[in-house]
Amino acid sequence: MRLLSLIENPPTKLRKGQKILTALQIERKYRPLVVDIGLLVVSWSRLQETLARLFWFVTGIENGAIPLAIWHSTKSDRAQREMLREAAEVAFVSTLLKRAKLPTAASNKRANEDIVWLVNKANSLADKRNDVMHTPYLVALIEPKNQDNQLIPEATYGNPRALKLKGKDLRKEFIWYRGHADELCRFAYDLGTCIRWPDSVPWPDRPELPHHGQPPSPKTKRRKTTPKLPPHPPQPSEA
């Protein structure tokens, strides 16, 4: 196996013209990528918290302290998203409730389908986010003067997540993932608003997710007029 071969015969010598990077050189080389990773973490965390808001509104419980306590009862983001999927099934499709949450069969069907789509997309993005967060990185040794050193995934010892990122333009990948998270976050927020106040705003369309290498859009296309919403329900600490 290639992995066994690498472990038995690890590279130990520098090629001619190479030298070890100093600590300052390594820090400078890491900095742009670290910023991209940090921005991805912020976008992902915002998405997950917006899904918590959506879960609250799907349950239909006025006091947010109860559904949010249920949401945070598990430390797993994926388990939280599965709770959202199951809550939507009961609220909009199941016959367990005397009546569905939204006024028409079409709106209930669409709400459930959109939440299933949203959870599936978030789960797919979660795996990519985990690749970024749990991959070991290293700065390649400086090549001869006509080439620059690079920050690369450390896949020498077969790390599965590093292998998935190997050979990719890391900055473009991370920006692409962040664009997905931002679009899903906006959609989740709009879904929650429509479910909580169904007569106040039009139902949102599913977002067009960015193509590979496309930077996150700085602004979302907004409607020409924004209906005035009723007052927000009390925050959990105030309820």
C-alpha positions as CSV (number, residue, x, y, z in Angstrom):
1,M,0.0,0.0,0.0
2,R,1.2,3.5,-0.7
3,L,0.5,4.7,2.8
4,L,2.6,1.8,4.3
5,S,5.4,2.7,1.9
6,L,5.3,6.3,3.0
7,I,5.4,5.3,6.7
8,E,8.3,2.8,6.1
9,N,10.3,5.2,4.0
10,P,9.4,8.8,5.1
11,P,11.1,11.7,3.3
12,T,14.0,12.8,5.5
13,K,16.3,14.8,3.3
14,L,16.0,18.2,1.7
15,R,16.4,18.4,-2.0
16,K,19.1,20.7,-3.4
17,G,18.0,24.4,-3.2
18,Q,15.5,23.9,-0.3
19,K,15.6,25.2,3.2
20,I,13.5,25.1,6.3
21,L,11.1,27.9,6.7
22,T,11.5,30.2,9.7
23,A,8.6,30.6,12.2
24,L,7.8,34.1,10.9
25,Q,7.7,32.8,7.3
26,I,5.3,30.0,8.4
27,E,3.1,32.5,10.2
28,R,2.9,34.8,7.2
29,K,2.1,31.9,4.9
30,Y,-0.7,30.7,7.1
31,R,-2.3,34.0,7.7
32,P,-4.5,34.4,4.6
33,L,-5.8,30.8,4.9
34,V,-6.4,31.2,8.6
35,V,-8.6,34.3,7.8
36,D,-10.6,32.2,5.3
37,I,-11.1,29.4,7.8
38,G,-12.2,31.9,10.5
39,L,-14.8,33.5,8.1
40,L,-16.1,30.0,7.3
41,V,-16.4,29.2,11.0
42,V,-18.4,32.4,11.5
43,S,-20.7,31.7,8.6
44,W,-21.3,28.1,9.7
45,S,-22.1,29.1,13.3
46,R,-24.5,31.8,12.1
47,L,-26.3,29.2,9.9
48,Q,-26.6,26.7,12.8
49,E,-28.0,29.4,15.1
50,T,-30.5,30.4,12.4
51,L,-31.6,26.8,12.2
52,A,-32.3,27.0,15.9
53,R,-34.6,29.9,15.3
54,L,-36.3,28.0,12.6
55,F,-36.8,25.0,14.9
56,W,-38.4,27.2,17.5
57,F,-40.9,28.6,15.0
58,V,-41.6,25.2,13.5
59,T,-42.6,23.8,16.9
60,G,-45.2,26.6,17.3
61,I,-44.3,27.0,21.0
62,E,-44.7,30.7,22.0
63,N,-42.1,30.5,24.8
64,G,-38.8,30.1,23.0
65,A,-37.1,28.8,26.1
66,I,-38.6,25.4,25.8
67,P,-37.8,24.5,22.1
68,L,-34.3,26.1,22.4
69,A,-33.6,24.1,25.5
70,I,-34.5,21.0,23.5
71,W,-32.4,22.1,20.6
72,H,-29.3,22.6,22.8
73,S,-29.9,19.4,24.7
74,T,-27.6,17.7,22.2
75,K,-24.0,18.8,21.4
76,S,-24.2,17.5,17.9
77,D,-25.0,19.9,15.1
78,R,-26.2,17.1,12.9
79,A,-28.5,15.7,15.6
80,Q,-30.0,19.2,16.0
81,R,-30.7,19.4,12.2
82,E,-32.3,16.0,12.4
83,M,-34.6,17.3,15.1
84,L,-35.6,20.1,12.8
85,R,-36.4,17.6,10.0
86,E,-38.5,15.5,12.4
87,A,-40.3,18.6,13.8
88,A,-41.2,19.8,10.3
89,E,-42.6,16.3,9.5
90,V,-44.9,16.5,12.5
91,A,-45.9,20.1,12.1
92,F,-46.6,20.1,8.3
93,V,-47.3,16.5,7.2
94,S,-48.1,14.2,10.0
95,T,-51.6,13.5,11.2
96,L,-50.5,13.5,14.8
97,L,-51.6,17.1,15.2
98,K,-55.3,18.0,15.0
99,R,-54.4,20.6,12.3
100,A,-51.3,21.4,10.3
101,K,-49.4,24.5,11.2
102,L,-49.9,26.6,8.0
103,P,-53.4,27.4,6.6
104,T,-53.3,25.5,3.3
105,A,-52.2,22.0,2.3
106,A,-49.9,23.4,-0.4
107,S,-48.1,25.7,2.0
108,N,-47.6,22.9,4.5
109,K,-46.3,20.6,1.8
110,R,-43.9,23.4,0.6
111,A,-42.7,24.2,4.1
112,N,-41.8,20.5,4.8
113,E,-40.1,20.1,1.4
114,D,-38.1,23.3,1.8
115,I,-36.9,22.3,5.3
116,V,-35.9,18.8,4.1
117,W,-34.0,20.4,1.3
118,L,-32.3,22.9,3.7
119,V,-31.3,20.2,6.1
120,N,-29.9,18.0,3.3
121,K,-27.8,20.9,2.0
122,A,-26.6,21.8,5.4
123,N,-25.6,18.2,6.1
124,S,-23.7,18.0,2.8
125,L,-21.9,21.3,3.7
126,A,-21.1,20.0,7.2
127,D,-18.9,17.3,5.8
128,K,-16.9,19.9,3.8
129,R,-16.7,22.2,6.8
130,N,-15.4,19.3,8.9
131,D,-12.8,18.6,6.2
132,V,-11.5,22.2,6.6
133,M,-11.5,22.2,10.4
134,H,-10.0,18.7,11.0
135,T,-7.4,18.6,8.2
136,P,-3.7,19.0,9.3
137,Y,-1.9,21.6,7.2
138,L,1.8,22.2,6.5
139,V,3.9,24.7,4.7
140,A,5.8,23.0,1.8
141,L,9.5,23.6,1.8
142,I,10.7,26.5,-0.3
143,E,11.5,25.3,-3.8
144,P,14.2,26.9,-6.0
145,K,13.9,30.6,-6.3
146,N,11.6,30.5,-9.3
147,Q,8.8,28.9,-7.2
148,D,7.0,29.8,-4.0
149,N,6.2,27.7,-1.0
150,Q,2.6,26.6,-0.5
151,L,0.3,25.8,2.4
152,I,-1.0,22.3,1.7
153,P,-3.1,19.5,3.4
154,E,-0.8,17.1,5.2
155,A,-1.9,13.9,3.6
156,T,1.4,12.0,3.9
157,Y,0.1,9.7,6.6
158,G,-3.3,9.0,5.0
159,N,-5.5,11.5,6.8
160,P,-8.9,11.0,5.1
161,R,-10.0,14.6,5.3
162,A,-6.6,15.9,4.1
163,L,-6.8,13.5,1.1
164,K,-10.1,15.0,0.1
165,L,-8.5,18.5,0.0
166,K,-5.3,17.4,-1.6
167,G,-4.6,19.1,-4.9
168,K,-7.4,21.7,-4.5
169,D,-7.1,25.4,-4.4
170,L,-7.8,25.8,-0.7
171,R,-8.8,29.4,-0.7
172,K,-11.3,28.9,-3.5
173,E,-12.7,25.9,-1.7
174,F,-13.1,27.7,1.6
175,I,-14.7,30.8,0.0
176,W,-17.1,28.5,-1.9
177,Y,-18.1,26.7,1.3
178,R,-18.7,30.0,3.0
179,G,-20.9,31.2,0.1
180,H,-23.0,28.1,0.6
181,A,-23.4,28.7,4.3
182,D,-24.4,32.3,3.9
183,E,-27.0,31.5,1.3
184,L,-28.5,28.7,3.4
185,C,-28.5,31.0,6.4
186,R,-30.5,33.7,4.6
187,F,-33.0,31.1,3.3
188,A,-33.4,29.6,6.8
189,Y,-34.1,33.0,8.3
190,D,-36.7,33.8,5.6
191,L,-38.3,30.4,6.1
192,G,-38.6,31.0,9.8
193,T,-40.2,34.4,9.3
194,C,-42.8,33.0,6.9
195,I,-43.7,30.2,9.2
196,R,-44.0,32.5,12.3
197,W,-45.9,35.2,10.4
198,P,-47.3,33.4,7.3
199,D,-49.4,36.4,6.1
200,S,-46.7,39.0,6.4
201,V,-44.2,38.1,3.7
202,P,-44.1,36.1,0.5
203,W,-42.7,32.6,0.7
204,P,-38.9,32.7,-0.2
205,D,-37.5,30.8,-3.2
206,R,-34.7,28.4,-2.6
207,P,-31.4,30.2,-3.1
208,E,-29.2,29.6,-6.1
209,L,-26.1,28.3,-4.4
210,P,-22.7,29.7,-5.7
211,H,-20.8,27.8,-8.3
212,H,-17.4,26.4,-7.5
213,G,-14.9,29.2,-7.2
214,Q,-17.6,31.9,-7.1
215,P,-17.1,34.3,-4.1
216,P,-20.0,34.9,-1.7
217,S,-22.4,37.5,-2.9
218,P,-22.1,40.6,-0.7
219,K,-25.9,41.2,-0.9
220,T,-28.9,39.2,-1.4
221,K,-31.5,40.3,-4.0
222,R,-34.2,42.0,-2.0
223,R,-37.8,42.6,-2.8
224,K,-38.7,46.2,-3.8
225,T,-41.0,46.5,-0.8
226,T,-40.6,44.8,2.6
227,P,-43.9,44.3,4.4
228,K,-44.0,45.4,8.0
229,L,-43.8,42.5,10.4
230,P,-45.7,42.1,13.6
231,P,-43.6,42.4,16.7
232,H,-41.2,39.5,17.3
233,P,-42.1,37.1,20.0
234,P,-40.3,37.6,23.3
235,Q,-36.8,36.3,23.6
236,P,-36.4,33.2,25.8
237,S,-34.9,35.2,28.7
238,E,-37.9,37.6,28.6
239,A,-40.6,35.0,28.1
